[in-house]
């Protein structure tokens, strides 16, 4: 079999070349019945994981967030089929595979009409072993449902190879969605831009998979810049700027290996309570700032002066529903039997929005004032510790494992190059983001060794950045039988 690269960037990340090598040296046999055909074009795309530097779960309230692409990424290979079948296969380490899924484009329809999101969610959830394919094949349905394409003229095979650890809090799911959707975009010639792909990816996550995430993960993976940190105003998805880090400064992630999930009850309850608070403020005060349903349009001062006393500390779901009805959030529902903490869950995103803006200013000033780098990094680090405190005490998220990593970073401190640390993403476990300056190699060994002694877990470190899906573009390989 002959394989020829007919387009693509000159510099190709090693994870893409590894995937390409599997084709060249395994002659497609590795992929079995679920894999690529032995002739035709394969489109390779790549989408990185992200490090949530500041902002985190406040994205669903319209906060500003600060996100960075990581070296770890998901690579997708997409090939057109001559039939109406959709196939998804995931290649693991050492050539192992997750159970693949086959469906037909006709499975998206009933009586000639597209099925509902709920029906498609059930389609992908039928078998737990293949439920992962919803992140990949769900994009085909979303593009039809959101009218980005009227009909799909043929099926496709999508093979995924990801180096992003699941459950680490660095958005493995968004990378899968963005890598697959970027491939689909080129396969069918849809000409979607990075933001449109991010929006479609969020819909896959919310409506197909059923995880109530905001949009920051998909935007970072689709539109971030290598070596810079992306500032996003989530009202709903406005990219503000890409900010370089000061010299000798880096942002790293330390994966606690503690389990976490954005579909956990703590995360969902926190989000639900925030939208309950929004509804109460809208109906009790009729504030103009909240007409667009973004809590973070309130300043901290206005919140303290006008809103704090109006919000109950806690409220039972039934009492809320009887008085105010459902919230405007389309991906959560108020449980009548639960008691929700309202005031603190509203406080967090409003204060976090202000913290992120100040954090970005300190990073920019550290770049502009080399003589004051350490002073600005120290101020930025304090904001990270404040964010971590708010996650834990205002939102009720976190884990003892994550807290130890944050405390260790703070204890070792600036003398060893650690200026700030915080829990990331949906909270509850996963990865800690750390702001560092200078040589931190010895200090990092100390932190991870103490962590292993305490918990018996081998912490994993994420360093470096890589191109987003839009920066990388795509590679086209031509397969020809010899």
N, C-alpha and C positions, 0 to 999 in steps of 0.2 A: 504494500500500500504506500502511496506517495502522499506526503503532507507538505504543503507549501503555505507559508505565511504571505498573504497578499496585501495586508494593510495592518496598521497599528503603530503605537509609539515606538521610538528607537530604544528607549530605556524601559525594560520590562521588569517589574518586581519578581523576586525569586519564587514567590508562591504561584505566580502565573506560569513561570517557566517549568516548575515542578509538575503542574497539571498538564502542560503541553507535552512534557517528556513522557508522561504516562501513555499518551496517545502514540507517540513516536516509537516507544520501545515495547509496549504491550500489544501493539497492533489491534487495539480495540477489544481484544478478547476479555480483558479485565472487566469490561462493562457488561458483558453478558446480554441477556435479552432486553434489559432496560436501557442499554446505552445507545451510543450514536450509530447511525448507519455508516457503511463503509465507503460512502461517497457523498459529496455535497459539502457545503460550507458550514463551519462551526464558528459562532461568534462568542468570543471570550470577553467577559466583563468582570470587574473587580470592585468591591465596596468594603471600606475599612470599618473596624470597630471604632468606638469613640470613648473618650474620657470626659466625664461630666465634671468640669473644673468648678463651676459655680452655677447655681440656679436650680438644677435638679427638677424635682416634682412641681416646682412653681410654674413650670411651663404651661400647665393646663389652666392656670389662672391669668395667663397673659404676661408673665414675667419676662425680663431680659435674662438670657442664659449665656454661658460662656463655655464652649465645647471644643475639643481638639480631636482630630483623627489619630488613631493608633496604627502601629505597624501591622498588627494582626488584622486579617481580612478574610472575607468570603469571596471565592472565585466561582463564576458561573459559566458554563458552556451551553450554548443554545443552538439547536439545529432544527431546521424545518423538516416536517414529515409530509409524506404524500397522502396520509389519511387524516382522520379527525381526532386522533388520539393525542392525549397529553400524558407525557411520562416524566416523572421526577425521580432522581437517584442522587444520593449523597455519598461521596467517597470519604471514608474516614482515614485514620492513620494505617500505614502498612497495607494499603489497598483494601481494607475492610469497608463494607457498605452498610448503611442503614437500610432497613426494608424499603423498597421502592414502591411507588404508587402509579397506577395507570387509571386514568379516567378518560371519558370522551367529551368533546365539546358539547355534544347533545345532552350531557348530564346537567348542563347549566340551564336547560330549558324545560318547561312543561307546557304542553299544548301550544307550542310556538312562541311562548313568552318567557323572558328571563325569570328564573326563580328569585325568591327573596334572599336577602343576606342571611337570615336565620336558617333557611333551607340549605344554603351553601355551607354555612358553618357546620351544620349537622352532617353534611356529606363528607367533609374532611375529618370530622371527629369520630366517624364510625369505628375506626381501628386506631387504638392508641399508638401502635407501632409505626403507623404512617401519618400520624397527625401533623408531624413536622412539615409535611409537603404542603400544608395550607399556606405557609409563609411563601412558598415558591409558586405553586400553581394557582393560588388564590388571586395572584396578580392578573391572570388572564381574565377571570370573571370580573374583577373590579374595573378593568379597562372597558369592558362591555357595559357594565352597569352604569359607570360614570360617563358613558358616551364619548370616550376617547377614540373608539373605533366602533363602527356599526356592526361588523361581523368579522370573525376570524376565519380567513379563507382556508386555513389548514391547521393541523395540529403541530406539536413541537415536542422535542425532548430537551429537558433541562437537567444537566448534571452539575451538582454543587460540590465544591471542596472547600471546607472552612477550617481555619486555624484558630478561630475564636472560641474560647471555652464557654460552654453553656452555663448560665446562672452566675456569671462573674460580675454582672452589673455593668458591662461595657457594650451592651446592645448588640449581641449576636443576632437577635431576631431582625433588627432594622437592617443590618448588613445583608442578611439573606434576602430580605424583601427588595432592597435597592439593587443588589447585584442581579437578581432575577428580572426585575422590572426594566433595568437598563438593557439587559439582553433582549427582552421581549420588544422593547422600544426599537432597537436596531433591526431585529428580525422582521418586524412588520412595517418598518419605515414610518413610525408614528410621529417623529420629530418632537417628542416631549422634552422640555427643558428640565434642569435638575430639580427645581422647586416642584414642578408638576409630578415628577417621579416620587419625590418625597411625600407629597400629599397622597398619592395613590398608595404608597407604602404604609402610611399611617392608617388608611382605610382598611388595608389588608389586616393590619394588627388589631384594629378596633373591632371591625365588623366580621372578619373571617375567622381570625384566631380567638378573638374575644378578650384581649388584654387592653385595659383602658389607659394606654399611654398617651402622652402629648406628642408633639411633632419634632422636638429638638433632635432626637436620635436619627431620624430619617434625613433631616436637612443636613446634619453634620456629615453623615455617610455619603450623601449625594453631592453636596456642594462645598464641603470644607476645603481648606488649603493646607498642603503639606508644610509642616514647620510653623504654622500659625494657629492662633486660637480664634474661633469663630464666635462673633457676637450676634445673637439672634433675638429679636423682639417677637415673642410668640403671640402676636395680635393680628392675624393668627400665625404668620410665617415670614416675617420681614427680616432679611439679612442686613445687619447694620454695617459691619466691618470685619476684616480679618486683622488680628493684632499679633505682631511678632513678639517673641519673648526677649527679654534683655540678654546680653552676652553672659555666658556661663550659667544661665538660668534654665531649668527644665521642670516640666511637669511629668510626674510618673504616677503609675497606678500600682497599688499593692493589693493583690487578690487574696482576701482572707480565707477563701475556700468555704466560707460559711454560706449555707443555702439562702437563697433569696428568690423573690418572684414578684413581678408587678401585678400578678393576678391573686396575690395573697390578700387575706381579709384586712390586714392592717393598712395596706396601701389603698385598697378600694374604699375602706371606711373613711380614711383621711380625705380622699378626693370627694367622696359623697358629701362629707360634712362641710367642705369648703364651698361646694355649690349650694348646699342648704343655707349657709351664711350669706352667699350672694343673693339668694332669693329673698331672705328676710330683709336685707338692706334695701333691695329694690322696692319691696312692697311697703316697708315701714317708712323709708326716707325719700324714695323717688329721686335719687341722686342722678344728675345728668351724666356723671362720670361712668356710671354702671350700665348705661343704655346698651352698650355693645357686649355686655356679659363678661367683662374682664375685671376681676377684683384688683389687679395690679395697676389699673388706671387711677386708683386712690393713692394719694401720697400718704406717707407715714403720719404726718401731722393731721391731715384730714381724717384719717382713720381714728387716731387717738381722740380728736376733738368731737367728731360727729357720730362715729360708728361703734366704738368700743362698748359703750353702755347699752346699746340697742341689742347687741348679740348676746344670747344666753350662753352661759358657760357650757351647758350641755342640754340636750333635748331628745326625747324619745321620738322615734320615727313616726309613730302613729299620731302624736300630737302635732308634729310638723305637717304631715299630710293633710290632717283635718283642717289646719289653719291656713296653709299656704299652697297645698297641692304639690305636684311634681316639680323638680328642678329643670333647668334648661339643658342639663348635661345629657347627651344622647347615649353615653356608654356606661352609666351607672344608674341604679335605682335605689330609692330610699327604702330600707327594710323597716316595716312598721314595728317590728319586735325589738329592734336594736336601739340603744341609747348612744347618740353621737355627741362628741365633744366639738362644739361649733366654734366658739370664739378663738381658741388656740389654733385651730386648723385654718382659720381665715388670717390670723396674725402672721403665720409663717410666710405665705407667699408675698404678702405686702412688704414685710421687712426684708425678705430675701431679694426681692426686686431692687430695693434700695442698696442692699449690700453688693449685689453684682455690679451695679453701675459704679460704685465706689471702687470696687476691686479692679475693674477695667481701667479706671483712671490712674490708679497706682501703678499698674503694669505699664501703661503708656508713659507715665512720668519717669519710671525706672529706666525706660529706654531713652528718654529725652535728657535725663540728668544722670550721667554715669557716676558722678561724684556722690550721688544720693541713692544709689541702687539699693543698698541694704536697708536704708530707712523706709523706702517705699515697699520693698518686699516684706518687711516686718509688719507694716500696716496692712498689706494684702493678706498676710498669713493670719492676722488677728480676725479678719473678716471670715476666713475659712473656718477657724475654730468657733466663731459665733454661729456660722451656718450649721456646723455639726451639732452644736448645743440645741439649736432650734429644731433640727430634725428629730432629736431625741426627746426633748421635753415639750415642744409645741405640737409636733406631729405624731409622736409616739412610735417612731420608727427607729431602727438600729438593732444592734446585736452586741453581746459582750465581746465577741471576737473582734469586731470592727472597732469597738471602743478601746480595746487594748492597743491596737495599731495606732490609733489617733493619739492616745496618751503617750505611747512610746516616742512617737515623732515629736511631740511637744516637750517631753522630758529631755530628749537628746538635744533638741533645739537648734538655735541659730549657730552655735559654736561648731556644730557638726554639719551645717548646711541645710537643716530642715527648718523652713520658715512657717509652714502652715499645712494642715491636713484636715480632711473632712470625708464623711460618708458620701457616696455618690448615688445618682439615679433614683430608683424607687425605694432605696433604703432597705433595712432588714438584714443586710449581709453583703456579700459581694466585695466590691473593690473600694479602697480608700484612695482619694486623690491627694497627692503631696506636692507642695511647692518647694523646690530645692535650688540651691545656688552653690557652685563650686563642686569639689570632689566629695561625693557622699558614699563612696563604695564601702568604706569601713563601717560607717554608721548604719548603712542598709543591712549589712551582715549582722550587726548587733540586734537590730529590730526583728529581723526574721528569725534569728536564732532564739531570742527570748519568746517570740510568738510560738514557735514549734515546741519549746519546752512547756509552755503553759497549756497548749491546746492539742498538741500532737498533730498539727497541720503544717504542711509545707507551703508557706506563702509563695505566691508567684508574682513576679514583678513585670509590669508593662512599661517599656520605655520607647521613645522614638515616635515618629509620626510617618504617615505615608499619604499618597495621593487619594483624594476622594474619587467617587465613581465618575464624576464629570471631568476631573483632572486627568484621570487615567484614560478615559475614552473606551475604545474597544479594539480587539484584535480579530481579524478574520483569517481562519485557516481553511485551505481548500484540501479536501480529502479526495484522492482519486485511486481507484483500483488499478494496479499495475498489470 
